Amino acid sequence: MASPITTPSNLDSAPPSLVLDGLPLLYEDDEEGDMGETNLHEITTGIFRFGLEAHFAGQSQFQVFSNLNLYYHPTDPKAYVSPDLMVVKPFSRLSEDLSSYRINMHGPAPLLTVEILSERSGQQRDLREKVVVYAKLRVAEYCSVDVSGRFLPERLLMKRLQQDGTWKNEQDVDGGITSQFWFRVIIDGDGKLHVTNLTSGKPYVRPDEAEKRVRELETEIARLRQKIQDLEKPSRSS
């Protein structure tokens, strides 16, 4: 049985001075224009979300959301960012059709945020202002992902929040990243992400792999049903 996922000890609520001092005001989509995301961005987001949902399954106190507006500022209710993915521990279980997450209304700041870098997200300052915002909010981990290698030399980078509010950049020897929430992320040989359970060492099935496995199982079930039907047929007398 996998170890229960616990909240890291460095996620104590930040004092007001830390939250207000230098916290940027961002209205993320105001600078977005008409540019959409690439197919690779959406595939990567889906794989990461699928893995996180599998990882936190059975831990009902945690929820995973993607592309949800995160309203974060204590004095400007309109300031928000939109993490590609975030893991939250809300005050109570939130509806799956939630359209936005507001800190102090729905729960505390996210435990983990993920940004999948792209040309569009580069406009949205994933590597600059949002780094400051997440640090001020005391988000424990900030994962940057660039499977294309166009925007981030490391391709995978884990920013881990320190007690003094600064980030420590971390990456495993093989280029993967390891979370204190007991999962690991690598870029596989096919150039796509894989999320692995750190306790068992087993990778979570990706969406495309799950679909392939379902088709295989359906084929096997059909074969077994046919075999049963053949066995149930009365034998012909010679």
C-alpha positions in Angstrom: 0.0 0.0 0.0 1.3 3.4 -0.9 2.3 5.8 1.9 -0.4 8.5 2.6 0.5 11.9 1.1 1.1 14.5 3.7 1.4 18.3 3.5 5.0 19.4 3.7 6.0 21.2 7.0 7.1 24.3 5.2 3.5 25.2 4.1 2.6 27.2 7.2 0.4 30.2 6.5 2.6 33.2 5.5 2.4 36.3 7.6 0.5 39.3 6.0 3.7 41.2 5.5 5.2 38.4 3.3 2.0 38.1 1.3 1.5 41.9 0.6 5.1 43.0 0.3 6.1 43.0 -3.4 3.2 40.7 -4.5 2.7 41.5 -8.2 -0.7 42.2 -9.6 -1.3 39.9 -12.6 -4.3 39.7 -14.9 -2.9 36.8 -16.9 -5.2 36.5 -19.9 -5.2 40.2 -20.6 -2.0 39.8 -22.6 -2.9 36.5 -24.2 -4.4 37.9 -27.4 -5.8 35.3 -29.9 -2.8 32.9 -29.6 -3.9 29.4 -28.8 -1.8 26.5 -27.3 0.0 24.0 -29.3 -1.1 20.3 -29.6 2.2 19.3 -27.8 1.3 21.6 -24.9 -2.2 20.1 -24.5 -0.8 16.5 -24.8 1.8 17.3 -22.1 -0.8 18.9 -19.8 -3.1 15.9 -20.2 -0.4 13.4 -19.4 0.7 15.3 -16.3 -2.8 15.8 -15.0 -3.7 12.1 -15.7 -0.6 11.1 -13.6 -1.4 13.5 -10.8 -5.0 12.4 -10.6 -3.9 8.8 -10.4 -1.3 9.7 -7.8 -3.7 11.5 -5.5 -6.5 9.1 -6.0 -7.9 7.9 -2.7 -6.5 11.0 -0.9 -9.8 13.0 -1.0 -8.3 16.0 0.8 -6.3 16.8 -2.4 -7.7 17.9 -5.7 -6.1 18.5 -9.1 -7.2 21.2 -11.4 -6.0 22.4 -14.9 -6.3 25.8 -16.5 -8.3 27.2 -13.7 -8.1 30.9 -12.8 -6.4 31.3 -9.4 -7.5 34.5 -7.7 -4.8 35.2 -5.2 -4.4 38.8 -4.1 -5.8 39.8 -0.7 -6.7 43.4 -1.8 -7.4 43.1 -5.5 -10.1 40.5 -6.2 -9.5 40.7 -9.9 -5.9 39.7 -9.9 -5.3 36.1 -11.0 -3.0 33.7 -12.7 -3.9 30.5 -14.5 -1.6 27.6 -13.7 -1.6 24.8 -16.3 -2.0 22.5 -13.3 -2.3 22.9 -9.6 -2.8 20.6 -6.6 -4.9 22.2 -3.8 -6.1 21.1 -0.4 -9.4 23.0 -0.1 -11.5 23.6 3.0 -14.0 21.1 1.6 -14.4 19.0 -1.5 -14.9 21.2 -4.5 -17.2 20.5 -7.4 -15.6 19.3 -10.6 -17.3 22.1 -12.6 -15.6 24.8 -10.5 -14.7 27.7 -12.8 -12.1 29.4 -10.6 -10.3 28.9 -7.3 -10.1 31.8 -4.9 -7.6 31.7 -2.1 -9.2 32.1 1.4 -12.6 31.4 -0.1 -12.1 27.8 -1.4 -9.0 27.0 0.5 -5.3 28.0 1.0 -2.8 28.6 -1.8 -2.0 25.6 -4.0 0.5 23.0 -2.7 2.0 22.5 -6.2 1.7 24.4 -9.5 2.8 23.2 -12.9 3.5 25.4 -16.0 3.9 23.7 -19.4 6.1 26.3 -21.3 5.1 27.3 -24.8 5.2 30.4 -26.9 1.9 31.5 -25.5 2.9 30.8 -21.9 6.1 32.7 -22.4 4.0 35.8 -23.0 2.4 35.1 -19.7 5.7 35.3 -17.8 5.8 31.8 -16.3 9.5 32.2 -15.6 9.4 35.7 -14.2 6.5 37.4 -12.4 4.6 34.1 -11.7 7.7 32.8 -9.9 7.4 35.8 -7.5 3.7 35.3 -7.0 4.0 31.6 -6.2 6.8 32.3 -3.7 4.8 35.0 -1.9 1.8 32.6 -1.7 4.2 29.9 -0.3 3.5 27.3 -2.9 5.7 24.4 -1.9 6.7 23.3 -5.4 6.7 25.0 -8.8 7.3 22.6 -11.8 8.4 24.0 -15.1 8.1 21.7 -18.1 9.4 22.2 -21.6 9.4 18.9 -23.5 10.5 20.7 -26.7 13.6 22.2 -25.1 12.8 25.6 -26.8 12.2 27.6 -23.7 13.9 25.9 -20.8 17.4 24.4 -21.1 16.7 21.8 -18.4 13.4 20.8 -20.0 12.2 19.8 -16.5 12.9 22.0 -13.5 11.6 21.8 -10.0 11.6 24.9 -7.9 11.3 24.0 -4.2 10.3 26.8 -1.8 12.8 27.4 1.1 11.9 28.6 4.6 13.2 32.1 3.7 10.8 32.4 0.8 13.4 31.8 -2.0 13.4 29.0 -4.5 15.9 26.2 -4.8 16.2 24.8 -8.3 16.4 21.0 -8.4 16.8 18.4 -11.1 17.7 14.7 -10.8 20.9 13.4 -12.4 18.9 11.8 -15.3 17.1 15.0 -16.0 13.9 14.1 -14.2 12.3 15.9 -11.2 11.2 14.4 -7.9 8.4 15.9 -5.8 8.1 15.8 -2.0 4.6 14.6 -2.7 6.1 11.2 -3.6 6.0 11.2 -7.4 8.6 11.6 -10.1 8.5 13.0 -13.6 10.7 12.1 -16.5 10.7 12.7 -20.3 10.5 9.3 -21.8 12.3 8.0 -24.9 9.3 9.0 -27.1 9.7 12.6 -26.0 6.6 12.6 -23.8 6.2 12.8 -20.0 5.8 9.9 -17.6 4.7 10.3 -14.0 5.9 7.6 -11.6 4.9 6.7 -8.1 8.0 7.2 -6.0 7.0 4.6 -3.4 6.3 1.7 -5.9 8.6 2.9 -8.7 5.8 2.1 -11.1 4.8 4.6 -13.8 1.2 5.8 -14.0 -0.5 4.8 -17.3 -0.7 7.7 -19.8 -4.0 8.5 -21.5 -2.8 7.0 -24.8 -1.5 3.9 -23.1 -4.8 3.6 -21.2 -6.8 3.7 -24.4 -4.5 1.1 -26.0 -4.9 -1.1 -23.0 -8.7 -0.9 -23.1 -8.7 -1.9 -26.7 -6.4 -4.9 -25.9 -8.7 -5.9 -23.1 -11.8 -5.6 -25.3 -10.2 -7.9 -27.9 -9.2 -10.4 -25.2 -12.7 -10.4 -23.7 -14.2 -11.0 -27.2 -11.8 -13.9 -27.7 -12.7 -15.5 -24.4 -16.4 -15.1 -25.0 -16.0 -16.8 -28.4 -14.1 -19.6 -26.8 -16.8 -20.1 -24.2 -19.5 -20.2 -26.9 -17.5 -22.8 -28.8 -17.1 -24.9 -25.7 -20.8 -24.7 -25.0 -21.8 -25.9 -28.5 -23.1 -29.5 -28.4 -20.6 -31.9 -29.9 -21.6 -33.4 -33.3 -22.1 -37.1 -33.3 -19.8 -39.0 -35.7 
